[in-house]
Amino acid sequence: MSRTALVKLLVAQTLLLVLVAWAGVFFARDEFLLATAAENDEETPTSASPVAGPDAGVPTVTLSAAAQRAVGIETAAAQPARLAGETTWSATVLGVQTLVDLQGRLQAARHEADAARLAAEASAAEAKRVQGLYDDDRNASQRELEAATALAGLAATRESAARAALAALEDHARAGWGPTIAAWLQAPDGAALKDLVAGREALLRVPMPLEEPLLAGSPLQLSIPGAVRPTTAGATTALRAQPLGPAPAADAPGAGRSLLYRAPIAGLAAGRRLDLTGSEGPTRPGVLVPASALVWHLGQPWVYVSESEAPEAGSSFQRRAVPGAHRHGSAWFLPNFEADDPVVVRGAQVLLSQELKYQIRNENDD
């Protein structure tokens, strides 16, 4: 066989093999897709269909009992509760160096006033002694008496000036930081500021919008993930920031009115921002659910409820909006939520995924 004929034969064999392989892949593709779809349907048989009524547009997701067990769907009755609404304020951790400096100035002014008082008392005693000698048959001269009297008057003037300076500084502290912190600054031992200076506690400034009423000295919940304070027997309690009064305007020029709070937590660097929450308004009925029951979609929270009376034959789950939901400890409070149907407390995100999968499939079919 010639070389040209051999090359043609090899090329023909190669083309034949490629065509056979392509045909095998093409005819096996449909069988593979059908088998995979059947397997998936057996794993988690689900369906979702639009519903009418006030919640039109929110599909109902149906899962068989086997599928619920496979994906870990769990439901539970919501816990009825009555709670007040909550408002969140943004807080900023303040540095305490200004307070330390002011405390140092107050202590120096206090020492100056005490020294001036002692000097005035000594000068007055000396003037009285010289006056006695002068009155006792002129045992002191007129010049000595005049000099002692002048020194006593000068010492008294210095004492008055020192006391006035101390009083002005105390007024400055009271006007700038409020009576509570001013009392801390005026304490001789400075014990009230030691935890703040050492970083074991934090001083917070909370700006208040003009339309918000000033909080009437109520403590606020400190919202820091993992920030808890130990109590007894290994238990923990949520941190609460204690009010201290209005914040100094010079601390944040142009920021409007602000309040000061003291937080019992260490390690908060100056300038850090965090949230404080407080209750407001009358109590409202609702339910408490675990955090795992909530899913977020389109910028708002939702929960899934079971609408089936015979869950052993499969269950239908519908997504319901929960406007006004807010965190309460480790749970979430859903105001004005009627707990007639069990709430999905585990696997809610799976249901949302199934629902969105149905919507995408419908869009592709269109």
Order of alpha helices (4+ residues) and beta strands (2+ residues): alpha-beta-beta-alpha-beta-beta-alpha-alpha-alpha-beta-beta-beta-beta-beta-beta-beta-beta-beta-beta-beta-beta-beta-alpha
